[in-house]
Structures are given as C-alpha cells and as structure tokens.
C-alpha cells in the first residue's frame, strides 16, 4: 500500500462513500427489477407504471425529506426522536392558523404563506429546544428528544383538542398537496430539492464538514477549533426544519391536520437514514443515501401490496431490511 | 486495493442477499397471485349495460380502518365466505396497522395502481379519503364504503348503519338501564369514543347527545378518545371511574375497552353500579353483559360488512346492478336476556339471517 498523504486519504474515503451509496442503489435497483417482473400481468407490469412509481415516490417523500434532516443530527453522533411529533405539531398549528376566522379577511395567498411560515417557525423552535437541551443542559440526545417527542405530541393534542382540523383554502390543497409540475408531484420535487440541498451543505460547505468532524471524533474536532456546540445546534435545527417542510406537504396532501399524524414515524425516518448508510456512531452517511433508504422502504411496502402479501408481513420485511443494513454497516467498519 | 475489493464484494453480496431476504419474507405469506382480470376498466355509470361474466377471478379489496381490531377481522371472514360462495372472487384484505389516515390512503393508491377490480373501505377520516376514492372511481374501479362513510366522495354506496340513529338507540337504552336500576335519569354520564373526527363515531356521539339533552338532570362530563387502542381505552375507564365515584352512566360508542378480558376497566367497581351501554358484540364483550357490568350491547353486523361488500361489488361488476346511496345493515341488541342465544348463533357462524 502507498504511504497515505492527507489528500489521497480523503480520496479513498470519498471513493468509499461512493461505494456505500452504490450498495444501497444496487439493492433498490434489484428490488425494482424483481418487482417489475413479479407484477407482470396482461397490461404490463403494475409496478413499472408511471402512476405507480410517482405514487410510491410521493408516499416515501415525507420520510425521505425528514431523513435528510435526521442525517445531520446522526452525523454528529446524536439522534432526534421528536421528528414525527414535530411534524404533527407544525401541521396542527399551521392548520389552526389557516382556519382562524379572525384572519378570514386577509387574502388567501397571504394566509397560506403566513401559515406555512408559522409551521416552519414552530419546527425551528423545536429544533432550537432540542439543540439547547443537548448542548447547554448536556442531556443525552436520546433523552432530550424523547422528552420533546412527548411534549410535541401533547401540545399538538392540546391545540387540536384531539380533532382533525380541515377546511383549508383550495389553492393550498390543490397546488401544494395534489399539484404537479411537469407531471411530477410537488412533494417529490421537494424531496429532490431537499436532498440536493442536503448534499450541498454536507459536502460543499464548512458546516457540513463540521458535522462529520463532530461525529467522527468530537474531542479532536474541538481541539482542531471546530465550533462543536454551534454545529450540533445547527444540526438539530436543520432536522426539525425538514420536519416542518414535510408537515406542510403532508397536511396539504391530506387536507387535514391530526395530532396523531405519523405516529411512530420517527422510527421510519431513522431506519431510512441508517439503511442509506448512516452510522449511529456518527461521522458517516450521505443525503443521497438517506433518500435511497426511504425509497427502499417505500418500494418494499408498495411491492408487498402489489404482490397481494398479507399486511401482517409488511413490518417483518421492513425490520429485516433494517437489521441487514446495520449489520452491513458494522461489517464495513472492520 | 484488497481492502476496497473486499468492501465491494461485501456490499454486492449484501445487496443481493438483502433483496432475496426481503423478497422471500415478502412472499412467505403471499397467496397465489392471480393476474388482473382481463376486462378493460368499467365505464361509469355502472349501470344499464348487459351483464358479463369475468374470464378470470375478480380481485376485490377490503380496506378497514386498521388491521388490529377484531370487528374488521370478522369482516374479513365474512368476505371470504362470500368469495367461497361466489367462486370467482379473490379477496384482498389490507390496510394500515394503526388507524393512520395517510397510510390508509397510500394502501388504496397502491391498490389502484395494482388495478384491482373493486374496493370497499371503512374510512378513518371521511373527508381526507375523498380524493383517493374519486381517483379509484375515475380509474374505473367500483368503490364502496362500509362502517365509516365518505359521503362527499363519488363512492357508489355505503353499507352500514345510520350512525346517528345508533347513538340515539344507545342513549335510549341508557335511560332504560337507569330506570331498571331504580334510578332517575339524572347524574354524571361519560361517553367514550375512538379516533376523534371519525365521521361514524362523531355521528353516534351526536345521536347520544341528542337524547341526553332531553333530560336536564343528566350531566355529560366529557367525551374520552382512546384512538381505537384497547389498552388506552381500559386505562381511561379506570381513570374516570376513580375520578368520579358517583358516575351514573357510560356510553361507549365503540367496543375497544371491552376487547380486554372482563372485568377489564371495571375491576374496581361492583357490577351494576354504573349503567353502561356499549357498541358491537364480539365474544370478549359478552362476559361484561353476563357479569352485569354492561347493560346492553348495540351490535353492528360486522361479519356482514365483509360478506355484503363482496356481494355488492360482485353485483355491480358482473350484473351492472345499481344501488342506492345507503344500504342499511341493521343492528342487533344484546342484553342478559338474549346473550346466550346470540353466542350460540355466533359459534355456529349463523350470521346470514
């Protein structure tokens, strides 16, 4: 082996990460091919139709968007269990604002824009709280975000009194929820944009490198002058922000906001990130991987319905894929 | 470098293995996959044309609010019985594991993409399901609802009960129970429901409230929502009984708390202390009636939800029959007087009378 200089070391590592995504991409392609063949019928393959593929993409877009945000936190060797609860809270508060009789006089566009802004602000507030609990109060991320999970669900329940809130202006549900641009559903485009932004921040900006550094070796990063505390705070804010974005898209698509939205969804988000190659120890993972992880779970769920599989085996299959991805991760570390 | 090559090898092997694993688990329980019917999509409206017989088996899907509820498992049995009678139907019973509206919509979208021949849905939220139901209808798939309707959608018919009237019946039975206990129609009453905002449940609650409002002595404390979760429902019963030892009556607009073994949420009180009227009459619930904790059960015909759904869909597809907007399934009332008869009919699976 050639003596390693710092730049060739980085090159080897970059090549290694590319290989990691290739693995996940490979799994996805093989699954897709298998499904395309298995669902062949007199009208062609039901899996490979444009409408099915776009439906599947939209179905996993919410998890994918949040998985990119969750990746930022996982990179710093932290975890955010409150993402789904944040989505529910943002959604419910936004719905309340959208349907407030007091604001009925304002223009529809202003109301929709204002409500969306409120949703993002709520999400950012949760992210700041999570980050502060981890960085200032020095709580373990698991505990801090577990507590926030309950708080957010509880607040969502309190705000909505348990009832789903609906009655949004048509333009909101139609253009954002069910709208398409060039035939592609808006949430799918949002997923692409968020993943692209995630890739850019993580691989091309200073703060992205800080996330990897903090997760790789926090002490060393601190000594190297990396602003560890601020990096962690930023990671939690990014994570909750993606939950806010997903909240807007999901609420627009459903036409209602519920305090029970995405119950247990945080596990799907973390699973997507991990299947996509992130390590829960921190320091490894890519935005594209997170998207592919969500895609694998979404395609698997869709495939099992297309194949007439009893719904009971769905979760078993997904669990097996998660276990496998983590086992692979450990294997790779050797 | 040997390290990279082994890494590639590991990843590729893992990728293949992961897919094989997922696919084999996925196909573990899968039945024979019948190809989709060779008929082209049925044009709307589904009436007027001469009847046709399908060349292959019809794939009809039943989508409950959630899988983890015995009333829907009973509906699945009814559906299978109808399929066995008809001979040319394959039943697909699928839905979300918990009462999750988004997951239910996703499941239905997948069924549409799969081009099933008919769908029958019990809606978690009637309004939220309107777009996907309309999408199914526009794709040429006859779609009906059962148990919980989506009235604003283009669904062909709704098979179930008039939920408001069912609630009225429950409240009337509560007054009857109180009078049989020698009490006046007054005091604290509590309602327990499942998922807030589910239209069928909200209508039942409205029905109950409409009758209770006629009795000024009755004070409705609150409506508890258990999210269709039995453990939560039992906990809520215990909490409310502890908080209000002078509680007179309870109306459970669904049977969730009674799916637990008797006495369940009532273990801290004596039978007959509180007048309880519940909904649905599944086997676990009979003990509550036998032991005196529950005065009466207002039972939906859950087995028939599945049975009639298949029959109706089959009729629409094969015979182009038209249906009114509402097909009433009717209700059964189960009390101490007739619980053994009801149990016997149940055990003999005599649901069809």
Interface residues (C-beta under 8 A of the other chain):
Chain A: X1 X12 X15 X16 X19 X20 X22 X23 X26 X27 X30 X31 X34 X38 X39 X41 X42 X43 X46 X49 X51 X52 X55 X56 X59 X161 X162 X163 X164 X166 X178 X250 X254 X255 X256 X258 X260 X261 X262 X263 X264 X300 X301 X302 X303 X304 X305 X306 X307 X308 X309 X310 X311 X312 X313 X314 X315 X316 X317 X320 X321 X324 X325 X327 X328 X331 X332
Chain B: X1 X4 X7 X8 X10 X11 X12 X14 X15 X16 X17 X18 X19 X21 X22 X23 X25 X26 X27 X28 X29 X30 X31 X33 X35 X36 X38 X67 X92 X93 X94 X95 X97 X98 X99 X100 X101 X102 X105 X106 X107 X109 X110 X111 X112 X113 X114 X115 X125 X127 X128 X130 X131 X195 X196 X197 X225 X227
